[in-house]
Every structure is written in C-alpha cells, then in structure tokens.
Amino acid sequence: MMLGVGAIAFSSATGQEQTRWKDAAIRESDRYGIAADFVEARMDGRQLLGELKPSRSALDWLLVVVATSVFVIFAAMARVPEMSLRWAPAAL
C-alpha cells in the first residue's frame, strides 16, 4: 500500500495532459460565461491582480471555536484503558 501512496505522490501530469486540462477549462468557461483569465488564474493556484483576498467571517470563526470545543471536551472525557498484560508471553 505504501508503494501505491509513493507512486501517487511522485506522479505528475504530462505536458499534453496539462494542455487538455487547459483546453477543457477554456471550453467550460465559455459554456458557463466565466472570464477566461479568472479560470486560468485559479488553475495556476493564484488570484487575479487587484482581486481582494477573501476574509473570514464571524460565522467561520464561530464554527472553528465550536469544532475545537468538541475536540477539547472529548479529550477531557477520554481515559486511558486499563489493560492487564502477561509479560512472559509478550516477551516470547
């Protein structure tokens, strides 16, 4: 399984495949009326010049606080299980 993970991690798309992705993105941007430069910027993982960086709202921060609180509460409730262990068979 680790070999499969490694193969996926080190794989990359060929130049021809990347060209097909860009062609498909242009075709879909035409179909849905989205600016081509916007789609190209997103495919490159960047924002357009002059585009404002999205900010977090109060609802976003509230969700973070609630989710973190759930983890903290469950961590406080957790206990280490008591297990008896026979050392002689374990050593063998």
Gaussian input, Z-matrix of N, CA and C with variables (Angstrom, degrees):
# hf/3-21g

backbone

0 1
 N
 C     1     B1
 C     2     B2     1     A1
 N     3     B3     2     A2     1     D1
 C     4     B4     3     A3     2     D2
 C     5     B5     4     A4     3     D3
 N     6     B6     5     A5     4     D4
 C     7     B7     6     A6     5     D5
 C     8     B8     7     A7     6     D6
 N     9     B9     8     A8     7     D7
 C    10    B10     9     A9     8     D8
 C    11    B11    10    A10     9     D9
 N    12    B12    11    A11    10    D10
 C    13    B13    12    A12    11    D11
 C    14    B14    13    A13    12    D12
 N    15    B15    14    A14    13    D13
 C    16    B16    15    A15    14    D14
 C    17    B17    16    A16    15    D15
 N    18    B18    17    A17    16    D16
 C    19    B19    18    A18    17    D17
 C    20    B20    19    A19    18    D18
 N    21    B21    20    A20    19    D19
 C    22    B22    21    A21    20    D20
 C    23    B23    22    A22    21    D21
 N    24    B24    23    A23    22    D22
 C    25    B25    24    A24    23    D23
 C    26    B26    25    A25    24    D24
 N    27    B27    26    A26    25    D25
 C    28    B28    27    A27    26    D26
 C    29    B29    28    A28    27    D27
 N    30    B30    29    A29    28    D28
 C    31    B31    30    A30    29    D29
 C    32    B32    31    A31    30    D30
 N    33    B33    32    A32    31    D31
 C    34    B34    33    A33    32    D32
 C    35    B35    34    A34    33    D33
 N    36    B36    35    A35    34    D34
 C    37    B37    36    A36    35    D35
 C    38    B38    37    A37    36    D36
 N    39    B39    38    A38    37    D37
 C    40    B40    39    A39    38    D38
 C    41    B41    40    A40    39    D39
 N    42    B42    41    A41    40    D40
 C    43    B43    42    A42    41    D41
 C    44    B44    43    A43    42    D42
 N    45    B45    44    A44    43    D43
 C    46    B46    45    A45    44    D44
 C    47    B47    46    A46    45    D45
 N    48    B48    47    A47    46    D46
 C    49    B49    48    A48    47    D47
 C    50    B50    49    A49    48    D48
 N    51    B51    50    A50    49    D49
 C    52    B52    51    A51    50    D50
 C    53    B53    52    A52    51    D51
 N    54    B54    53    A53    52    D52
 C    55    B55    54    A54    53    D53
 C    56    B56    55    A55    54    D54
 N    57    B57    56    A56    55    D55
 C    58    B58    57    A57    56    D56
 C    59    B59    58    A58    57    D57
 N    60    B60    59    A59    58    D58
 C    61    B61    60    A60    59    D59
 C    62    B62    61    A61    60    D60
 N    63    B63    62    A62    61    D61
 C    64    B64    63    A63    62    D62
 C    65    B65    64    A64    63    D63
 N    66    B66    65    A65    64    D64
 C    67    B67    66    A66    65    D65
 C    68    B68    67    A67    66    D66
 N    69    B69    68    A68    67    D67
 C    70    B70    69    A69    68    D68
 C    71    B71    70    A70    69    D69
 N    72    B72    71    A71    70    D70
 C    73    B73    72    A72    71    D71
 C    74    B74    73    A73    72    D72
 N    75    B75    74    A74    73    D73
 C    76    B76    75    A75    74    D74
 C    77    B77    76    A76    75    D75
 N    78    B78    77    A77    76    D76
 C    79    B79    78    A78    77    D77
 C    80    B80    79    A79    78    D78
 N    81    B81    80    A80    79    D79
 C    82    B82    81    A81    80    D80
 C    83    B83    82    A82    81    D81
 N    84    B84    83    A83    82    D82
 C    85    B85    84    A84    83    D83
 C    86    B86    85    A85    84    D84
 N    87    B87    86    A86    85    D85
 C    88    B88    87    A87    86    D86
 C    89    B89    88    A88    87    D87
 N    90    B90    89    A89    88    D88
 C    91    B91    90    A90    89    D89
 C    92    B92    91    A91    90    D90
 N    93    B93    92    A92    91    D91
 C    94    B94    93    A93    92    D92
 C    95    B95    94    A94    93    D93
 N    96    B96    95    A95    94    D94
 C    97    B97    96    A96    95    D95
 C    98    B98    97    A97    96    D96
 N    99    B99    98    A98    97    D97
 C   100   B100    99    A99    98    D98
 C   101   B101   100   A100    99    D99
 N   102   B102   101   A101   100   D100
 C   103   B103   102   A102   101   D101
 C   104   B104   103   A103   102   D102
 N   105   B105   104   A104   103   D103
 C   106   B106   105   A105   104   D104
 C   107   B107   106   A106   105   D105
 N   108   B108   107   A107   106   D106
 C   109   B109   108   A108   107   D107
 C   110   B110   109   A109   108   D108
 N   111   B111   110   A110   109   D109
 C   112   B112   111   A111   110   D110
 C   113   B113   112   A112   111   D111
 N   114   B114   113   A113   112   D112
 C   115   B115   114   A114   113   D113
 C   116   B116   115   A115   114   D114
 N   117   B117   116   A116   115   D115
 C   118   B118   117   A117   116   D116
 C   119   B119   118   A118   117   D117
 N   120   B120   119   A119   118   D118
 C   121   B121   120   A120   119   D119
 C   122   B122   121   A121   120   D120
 N   123   B123   122   A122   121   D121
 C   124   B124   123   A123   122   D122
 C   125   B125   124   A124   123   D123
 N   126   B126   125   A125   124   D124
 C   127   B127   126   A126   125   D125
 C   128   B128   127   A127   126   D126
 N   129   B129   128   A128   127   D127
 C   130   B130   129   A129   128   D128
 C   131   B131   130   A130   129   D129
 N   132   B132   131   A131   130   D130
 C   133   B133   132   A132   131   D131
 C   134   B134   133   A133   132   D132
 N   135   B135   134   A134   133   D133
 C   136   B136   135   A135   134   D134
 C   137   B137   136   A136   135   D135
 N   138   B138   137   A137   136   D136
 C   139   B139   138   A138   137   D137
 C   140   B140   139   A139   138   D138
 N   141   B141   140   A140   139   D139
 C   142   B142   141   A141   140   D140
 C   143   B143   142   A142   141   D141
 N   144   B144   143   A143   142   D142
 C   145   B145   144   A144   143   D143
 C   146   B146   145   A145   144   D144
 N   147   B147   146   A146   145   D145
 C   148   B148   147   A147   146   D146
 C   149   B149   148   A148   147   D147
 N   150   B150   149   A149   148   D148
 C   151   B151   150   A150   149   D149
 C   152   B152   151   A151   150   D150
 N   153   B153   152   A152   151   D151
 C   154   B154   153   A153   152   D152
 C   155   B155   154   A154   153   D153
 N   156   B156   155   A155   154   D154
 C   157   B157   156   A156   155   D155
 C   158   B158   157   A157   156   D156
 N   159   B159   158   A158   157   D157
 C   160   B160   159   A159   158   D158
 C   161   B161   160   A160   159   D159
 N   162   B162   161   A161   160   D160
 C   163   B163   162   A162   161   D161
 C   164   B164   163   A163   162   D162
 N   165   B165   164   A164   163   D163
 C   166   B166   165   A165   164   D164
 C   167   B167   166   A166   165   D165
 N   168   B168   167   A167   166   D166
 C   169   B169   168   A168   167   D167
 C   170   B170   169   A169   168   D168
 N   171   B171   170   A170   169   D169
 C   172   B172   171   A171   170   D170
 C   173   B173   172   A172   171   D171
 N   174   B174   173   A173   172   D172
 C   175   B175   174   A174   173   D173
 C   176   B176   175   A175   174   D174
 N   177   B177   176   A176   175   D175
 C   178   B178   177   A177   176   D176
 C   179   B179   178   A178   177   D177
 N   180   B180   179   A179   178   D178
 C   181   B181   180   A180   179   D179
 C   182   B182   181   A181   180   D180
 N   183   B183   182   A182   181   D181
 C   184   B184   183   A183   182   D182
 C   185   B185   184   A184   183   D183
 N   186   B186   185   A185   184   D184
 C   187   B187   186   A186   185   D185
 C   188   B188   187   A187   186   D186
 N   189   B189   188   A188   187   D187
 C   190   B190   189   A189   188   D188
 C   191   B191   190   A190   189   D189
 N   192   B192   191   A191   190   D190
 C   193   B193   192   A192   191   D191
 C   194   B194   193   A193   192   D192
 N   195   B195   194   A194   193   D193
 C   196   B196   195   A195   194   D194
 C   197   B197   196   A196   195   D195
 N   198   B198   197   A197   196   D196
 C   199   B199   198   A198   197   D197
 C   200   B200   199   A199   198   D198
 N   201   B201   200   A200   199   D199
 C   202   B202   201   A201   200   D200
 C   203   B203   202   A202   201   D201
 N   204   B204   203   A203   202   D202
 C   205   B205   204   A204   203   D203
 C   206   B206   205   A205   204   D204
 N   207   B207   206   A206   205   D205
 C   208   B208   207   A207   206   D206
 C   209   B209   208   A208   207   D207
 N   210   B210   209   A209   208   D208
 C   211   B211   210   A210   209   D209
 C   212   B212   211   A211   210   D210
 N   213   B213   212   A212   211   D211
 C   214   B214   213   A213   212   D212
 C   215   B215   214   A214   213   D213
 N   216   B216   215   A215   214   D214
 C   217   B217   216   A216   215   D215
 C   218   B218   217   A217   216   D216
 N   219   B219   218   A218   217   D217
 C   220   B220   219   A219   218   D218
 C   221   B221   220   A220   219   D219
 N   222   B222   221   A221   220   D220
 C   223   B223   222   A222   221   D221
 C   224   B224   223   A223   222   D222
 N   225   B225   224   A224   223   D223
 C   226   B226   225   A225   224   D224
 C   227   B227   226   A226   225   D225
 N   228   B228   227   A227   226   D226
 C   229   B229   228   A228   227   D227
 C   230   B230   229   A229   228   D228
 N   231   B231   230   A230   229   D229
 C   232   B232   231   A231   230   D230
 C   233   B233   232   A232   231   D231
 N   234   B234   233   A233   232   D232
 C   235   B235   234   A234   233   D233
 C   236   B236   235   A235   234   D234
 N   237   B237   236   A236   235   D235
 C   238   B238   237   A237   236   D236
 C   239   B239   238   A238   237   D237
 N   240   B240   239   A239   238   D238
 C   241   B241   240   A240   239   D239
 C   242   B242   241   A241   240   D240
 N   243   B243   242   A242   241   D241
 C   244   B244   243   A243   242   D242
 C   245   B245   244   A244   243   D243
 N   246   B246   245   A245   244   D244
 C   247   B247   246   A246   245   D245
 C   248   B248   247   A247   246   D246
 N   249   B249   248   A248   247   D247
 C   250   B250   249   A249   248   D248
 C   251   B251   250   A250   249   D249
 N   252   B252   251   A251   250   D250
 C   253   B253   252   A252   251   D251
 C   254   B254   253   A253   252   D252
 N   255   B255   254   A254   253   D253
 C   256   B256   255   A255   254   D254
 C   257   B257   256   A256   255   D255
 N   258   B258   257   A257   256   D256
 C   259   B259   258   A258   257   D257
 C   260   B260   259   A259   258   D258
 N   261   B261   260   A260   259   D259
 C   262   B262   261   A261   260   D260
 C   263   B263   262   A262   261   D261
 N   264   B264   263   A263   262   D262
 C   265   B265   264   A264   263   D263
 C   266   B266   265   A265   264   D264
 N   267   B267   266   A266   265   D265
 C   268   B268   267   A267   266   D266
 C   269   B269   268   A268   267   D267
 N   270   B270   269   A269   268   D268
 C   271   B271   270   A270   269   D269
 C   272   B272   271   A271   270   D270
 N   273   B273   272   A272   271   D271
 C   274   B274   273   A273   272   D272
 C   275   B275   274   A274   273   D273

   B1=1.4467
   B2=1.5331
   B3=1.3120
   B4=1.4676
   B5=1.5279
   B6=1.3081
   B7=1.4666
   B8=1.5314
   B9=1.3163
   B10=1.4636
   B11=1.5162
   B12=1.3290
   B13=1.4651
   B14=1.5238
   B15=1.3219
   B16=1.4639
   B17=1.5200
   B18=1.3330
   B19=1.4631
   B20=1.5232
   B21=1.3222
   B22=1.4603
   B23=1.5255
   B24=1.3306
   B25=1.4612
   B26=1.5304
   B27=1.3184
   B28=1.4593
   B29=1.5321
   B30=1.3230
   B31=1.4585
   B32=1.5257
   B33=1.2915
   B34=1.4674
   B35=1.5234
   B36=1.3069
   B37=1.4560
   B38=1.5281
   B39=1.3119
   B40=1.4596
   B41=1.5264
   B42=1.2984
   B43=1.4541
   B44=1.5160
   B45=1.3369
   B46=1.4704
   B47=1.5321
   B48=1.3277
   B49=1.4629
   B50=1.5249
   B51=1.3206
   B52=1.4652
   B53=1.5289
   B54=1.3263
   B55=1.4641
   B56=1.5221
   B57=1.3331
   B58=1.4685
   B59=1.5279
   B60=1.3382
   B61=1.4673
   B62=1.5226
   B63=1.3251
   B64=1.4671
   B65=1.5283
   B66=1.3301
   B67=1.4737
   B68=1.5238
   B69=1.3313
   B70=1.4658
   B71=1.5221
   B72=1.3285
   B73=1.4654
   B74=1.5202
   B75=1.3193
   B76=1.4676
   B77=1.5279
   B78=1.3300
   B79=1.4651
   B80=1.5379
   B81=1.3244
   B82=1.4644
   B83=1.5270
   B84=1.3381
   B85=1.4670
   B86=1.5267
   B87=1.3355
   B88=1.4690
   B89=1.5261
   B90=1.3171
   B91=1.4630
   B92=1.5281
   B93=1.3447
   B94=1.4551
   B95=1.5243
   B96=1.3218
   B97=1.4562
   B98=1.5158
   B99=1.3302
   B100=1.4712
   B101=1.5266
   B102=1.3208
   B103=1.4697
   B104=1.5263
   B105=1.3334
   B106=1.4624
   B107=1.5226
   B108=1.3462
   B109=1.4626
   B110=1.5336
   B111=1.3301
   B112=1.4547
   B113=1.5347
   B114=1.3303
   B115=1.4641
   B116=1.5228
   B117=1.3239
   B118=1.4679
   B119=1.5227
   B120=1.3256
   B121=1.4673
   B122=1.5206
   B123=1.3247
   B124=1.4620
   B125=1.5256
   B126=1.3226
   B127=1.4642
   B128=1.5212
   B129=1.3274
   B130=1.4620
   B131=1.5227
   B132=1.3356
   B133=1.4561
   B134=1.5114
   B135=1.3052
   B136=1.4663
   B137=1.5177
   B138=1.3443
   B139=1.4523
   B140=1.5204
   B141=1.3225
   B142=1.4571
   B143=1.5245
   B144=1.3160
   B145=1.4561
   B146=1.5204
   B147=1.2996
   B148=1.4518
   B149=1.5207
   B150=1.3116
   B151=1.4678
   B152=1.5317
   B153=1.3088
   B154=1.4555
   B155=1.5212
   B156=1.3320
   B157=1.4532
   B158=1.5269
   B159=1.3345
   B160=1.4658
   B161=1.5288
   B162=1.3252
   B163=1.4635
   B164=1.5242
   B165=1.3099
   B166=1.4583
   B167=1.5244
   B168=1.3120
   B169=1.4603
   B170=1.5300
   B171=1.3278
   B172=1.4590
   B173=1.5279
   B174=1.3316
   B175=1.4613
   B176=1.5284
   B177=1.3382
   B178=1.4615
   B179=1.5259
   B180=1.3246
   B181=1.4627
   B182=1.5246
   B183=1.3255
   B184=1.4621
   B185=1.5295
   B186=1.3258
   B187=1.4602
   B188=1.5250
   B189=1.3197
   B190=1.4635
   B191=1.5251
   B192=1.3318
   B193=1.4661
   B194=1.5303
   B195=1.3287
   B196=1.4632
   B197=1.5278
   B198=1.3211
   B199=1.4628
   B200=1.5253
   B201=1.3226
   B202=1.4594
   B203=1.5227
   B204=1.3243
   B205=1.4662
   B206=1.5226
   B207=1.3206
   B208=1.4651
   B209=1.5192
   B210=1.3242
   B211=1.4663
   B212=1.5179
   B213=1.3186
   B214=1.4667
   B215=1.5254
   B216=1.3135
   B217=1.4676
   B218=1.5225
   B219=1.3255
   B220=1.4619
   B221=1.5205
   B222=1.3232
   B223=1.4604
   B224=1.5257
   B225=1.3277
   B226=1.4667
   B227=1.5252
   B228=1.3248
   B229=1.4655
   B230=1.5238
   B231=1.3025
   B232=1.4618
   B233=1.5140
   B234=1.3124
   B235=1.4594
   B236=1.5185
   B237=1.3089
   B238=1.4583
   B239=1.5229
   B240=1.3232
   B241=1.4654
   B242=1.5302
   B243=1.3302
   B244=1.4592
   B245=1.5169
   B246=1.3156
   B247=1.4607
   B248=1.5152
   B249=1.3123
   B250=1.4613
   B251=1.5217
   B252=1.3038
   B253=1.4559
   B254=1.5157
   B255=1.2942
   B256=1.4730
   B257=1.5194
   B258=1.3116
   B259=1.4559
   B260=1.5261
   B261=1.3153
   B262=1.4755
   B263=1.5338
   B264=1.3455
   B265=1.4751
   B266=1.5185
   B267=1.3252
   B268=1.4569
   B269=1.5307
   B270=1.3252
   B271=1.4583
   B272=1.5241
   B273=1.3420
   B274=1.4705
   B275=1.5101
   A1=109.93
   A2=116.39
   A3=119.64
   A4=110.99
   A5=117.27
   A6=119.21
   A7=110.58
   A8=116.32
   A9=120.01
   A10=111.66
   A11=116.28
   A12=120.55
   A13=110.18
   A14=116.06
   A15=120.37
   A16=112.07
   A17=116.17
   A18=119.65
   A19=111.08
   A20=116.93
   A21=120.25
   A22=110.38
   A23=116.72
   A24=120.76
   A25=111.66
   A26=117.17
   A27=119.94
   A28=113.34
   A29=117.79
   A30=119.73
   A31=110.01
   A32=115.58
   A33=120.54
   A34=108.31
   A35=114.54
   A36=120.29
   A37=109.53
   A38=115.74
   A39=120.54
   A40=109.57
   A41=116.90
   A42=121.69
   A43=112.13
   A44=116.36
   A45=120.46
   A46=109.92
   A47=117.62
   A48=120.56
   A49=111.00
   A50=117.10
   A51=120.37
   A52=110.70
   A53=116.69
   A54=120.63
   A55=110.66
   A56=116.56
   A57=120.15
   A58=110.92
   A59=117.10
   A60=120.40
   A61=110.11
   A62=116.38
   A63=119.87
   A64=110.96
   A65=116.80
   A66=119.60
   A67=110.72
   A68=116.55
   A69=120.29
   A70=110.77
   A71=117.57
   A72=120.87
   A73=110.84
   A74=117.25
   A75=120.60
   A76=110.36
   A77=116.00
   A78=120.52
   A79=110.88
   A80=117.14
   A81=120.25
   A82=111.63
   A83=117.94
   A84=119.09
   A85=110.61
   A86=116.50
   A87=119.58
   A88=110.79
   A89=115.85
   A90=120.48
   A91=111.57
   A92=117.55
   A93=120.67
   A94=113.63
   A95=117.41
   A96=120.70
   A97=114.02
   A98=117.18
   A99=121.49
   A100=107.69
   A101=116.14
   A102=120.48
   A103=110.43
   A104=115.87
   A105=121.14
   A106=112.11
   A107=117.88
   A108=119.36
   A109=111.10
   A110=117.23
   A111=121.46
   A112=109.97
   A113=116.61
   A114=121.06
   A115=110.31
   A116=116.82
   A117=120.33
   A118=111.36
   A119=116.74
   A120=119.95
   A121=110.45
   A122=117.12
   A123=120.17
   A124=111.27
   A125=117.95
   A126=120.17
   A127=111.44
   A128=116.53
   A129=120.78
   A130=111.81
   A131=117.42
   A132=121.26
   A133=113.14
   A134=117.29
   A135=120.31
   A136=109.99
   A137=115.41
   A138=121.35
   A139=108.94
   A140=115.29
   A141=120.04
   A142=110.26
   A143=116.24
   A144=119.96
   A145=109.14
   A146=116.19
   A147=120.70
   A148=113.91
   A149=117.75
   A150=120.72
   A151=108.87
   A152=115.75
   A153=119.97
   A154=110.72
   A155=114.90
   A156=120.22
   A157=108.08
   A158=117.57
   A159=118.67
   A160=111.00
   A161=115.77
   A162=119.59
   A163=109.61
   A164=115.60
   A165=121.74
   A166=109.76
   A167=116.24
   A168=120.85
   A169=109.52
   A170=115.31
   A171=120.22
   A172=110.33
   A173=117.37
   A174=120.72
   A175=111.08
   A176=116.87
   A177=120.54
   A178=110.78
   A179=116.21
   A180=120.26
   A181=111.43
   A182=117.19
   A183=120.64
   A184=110.44
   A185=117.29
   A186=121.07
   A187=111.53
   A188=117.21
   A189=121.04
   A190=110.35
   A191=116.54
   A192=120.72
   A193=110.46
   A194=117.39
   A195=120.70
   A196=110.67
   A197=117.91
   A198=121.12
   A199=111.14
   A200=117.01
   A201=120.64
   A202=110.36
   A203=116.81
   A204=120.53
   A205=111.38
   A206=116.95
   A207=120.04
   A208=110.21
   A209=117.59
   A210=120.57
   A211=111.77
   A212=117.64
   A213=121.08
   A214=110.23
   A215=117.89
   A216=121.17
   A217=110.61
   A218=117.18
   A219=119.34
   A220=111.65
   A221=118.26
   A222=120.85
   A223=110.75
   A224=117.30
   A225=120.75
   A226=111.32
   A227=117.21
   A228=120.64
   A229=112.58
   A230=118.32
   A231=122.24
   A232=111.21
   A233=115.65
   A234=122.70
   A235=108.63
   A236=115.57
   A237=120.86
   A238=107.65
   A239=118.88
   A240=119.61
   A241=110.97
   A242=114.78
   A243=119.54
   A244=108.11
   A245=115.06
   A246=120.06
   A247=108.54
   A248=115.26
   A249=118.14
   A250=107.57
   A251=115.90
   A252=120.34
   A253=108.81
   A254=116.17
   A255=121.36
   A256=106.41
   A257=115.70
   A258=120.66
   A259=113.47
   A260=118.02
   A261=119.61
   A262=111.30
   A263=119.54
   A264=117.47
   A265=112.86
   A266=117.24
   A267=120.21
   A268=110.61
   A269=116.75
   A270=120.59
   A271=111.75
   A272=115.87
   A273=119.65
   A274=109.79
   D1=-38.34
   D2=179.77
   D3=-65.35
   D4=-31.85
   D5=176.77
   D6=-65.42
   D7=-38.67
   D8=177.00
   D9=-64.52
   D10=-40.94
   D11=177.42
   D12=-62.34
   D13=-43.56
   D14=178.51
   D15=-63.50
   D16=-40.53
   D17=179.41
   D18=-63.44
   D19=-40.81
   D20=178.43
   D21=-67.62
   D22=-41.63
   D23=-176.95
   D24=-64.37
   D25=-35.88
   D26=-176.37
   D27=-97.37
   D28=4.81
   D29=178.98
   D30=-81.43
   D31=155.15
   D32=177.15
   D33=-148.17
   D34=155.04
   D35=-179.81
   D36=-80.09
   D37=142.90
   D38=177.91
   D39=-73.45
   D40=166.88
   D41=178.84
   D42=-61.06
   D43=-37.50
   D44=179.72
   D45=-66.14
   D46=-39.81
   D47=179.59
   D48=-67.27
   D49=-39.73
   D50=177.63
   D51=-64.19
   D52=-36.96
   D53=177.10
   D54=-63.60
   D55=-40.48
   D56=177.45
   D57=-63.73
   D58=-39.82
   D59=177.98
   D60=-60.35
   D61=-45.02
   D62=-178.79
   D63=-66.33
   D64=-39.74
   D65=176.70
   D66=-61.77
   D67=-43.31
   D68=179.02
   D69=-65.10
   D70=-38.07
   D71=178.99
   D72=-65.06
   D73=-41.00
   D74=178.23
   D75=-65.22
   D76=-42.57
   D77=178.54
   D78=-61.17
   D79=-43.94
   D80=-179.68
   D81=-71.16
   D82=-34.41
   D83=177.80
   D84=-66.50
   D85=-35.52
   D86=174.80
   D87=-66.46
   D88=-41.74
   D89=-177.51
   D90=-63.81
   D91=-41.27
   D92=-175.09
   D93=-101.05
   D94=3.44
   D95=175.58
   D96=71.61
   D97=35.65
   D98=177.97
   D99=-102.54
   D100=138.69
   D101=-178.00
   D102=-59.42
   D103=134.49
   D104=-177.32
   D105=-63.52
   D106=-36.24
   D107=-179.96
   D108=-68.27
   D109=-31.63
   D110=176.10
   D111=-64.85
   D112=-46.38
   D113=-179.56
   D114=-64.71
   D115=-43.10
   D116=179.96
   D117=-63.08
   D118=-40.49
   D119=178.56
   D120=-63.12
   D121=-42.57
   D122=-179.93
   D123=-66.52
   D124=-36.80
   D125=177.97
   D126=-66.90
   D127=-29.28
   D128=177.30
   D129=-85.04
   D130=-5.86
   D131=178.98
   D132=77.70
   D133=32.70
   D134=-179.61
   D135=-135.05
   D136=172.63
   D137=176.09
   D138=-104.48
   D139=158.63
   D140=176.82
   D141=-70.08
   D142=155.27
   D143=175.04
   D144=-63.54
   D145=132.66
   D146=179.47
   D147=84.71
   D148=-4.30
   D149=179.24
   D150=-81.21
   D151=132.87
   D152=-179.20
   D153=-73.79
   D154=141.50
   D155=176.83
   D156=-74.05
   D157=130.98
   D158=-179.13
   D159=-64.10
   D160=141.21
   D161=-179.49
   D162=-110.00
   D163=161.67
   D164=179.70
   D165=-83.29
   D166=139.98
   D167=178.54
   D168=-94.42
   D169=173.35
   D170=178.08
   D171=-63.79
   D172=-33.98
   D173=178.01
   D174=-64.37
   D175=-40.05
   D176=177.21
   D177=-58.58
   D178=-47.89
   D179=-178.87
   D180=-67.11
   D181=-34.72
   D182=176.98
   D183=-63.10
   D184=-42.73
   D185=177.85
   D186=-63.13
   D187=-38.88
   D188=177.66
   D189=-63.50
   D190=-44.09
   D191=-179.39
   D192=-64.67
   D193=-44.02
   D194=-179.60
   D195=-63.94
   D196=-46.64
   D197=-179.52
   D198=-62.86
   D199=-42.17
   D200=178.69
   D201=-65.18
   D202=-39.28
   D203=179.10
   D204=-62.89
   D205=-39.70
   D206=178.02
   D207=-60.43
   D208=-45.05
   D209=178.25
   D210=-63.20
   D211=-41.72
   D212=-179.48
   D213=-65.59
   D214=-41.75
   D215=179.44
   D216=-63.57
   D217=-46.62
   D218=178.78
   D219=-65.79
   D220=-34.62
   D221=177.14
   D222=-66.10
   D223=-37.45
   D224=178.06
   D225=-68.51
   D226=-31.43
   D227=-179.88
   D228=-79.89
   D229=-20.03
   D230=-174.65
   D231=-69.79
   D232=143.65
   D233=177.37
   D234=-129.85
   D235=151.40
   D236=176.46
   D237=-74.99
   D238=128.42
   D239=-179.49
   D240=-69.12
   D241=143.13
   D242=176.72
   D243=-89.16
   D244=122.15
   D245=-178.45
   D246=-128.50
   D247=131.94
   D248=173.89
   D249=-88.90
   D250=140.88
   D251=-175.46
   D252=-131.92
   D253=131.63
   D254=174.32
   D255=-93.28
   D256=113.68
   D257=-173.67
   D258=-72.46
   D259=-30.71
   D260=-178.08
   D261=-63.42
   D262=-52.83
   D263=177.82
   D264=-65.54
   D265=-32.30
   D266=179.29
   D267=-65.37
   D268=-36.94
   D269=-179.97
   D270=-68.12
   D271=-33.24
   D272=179.49
   D273=-71.47

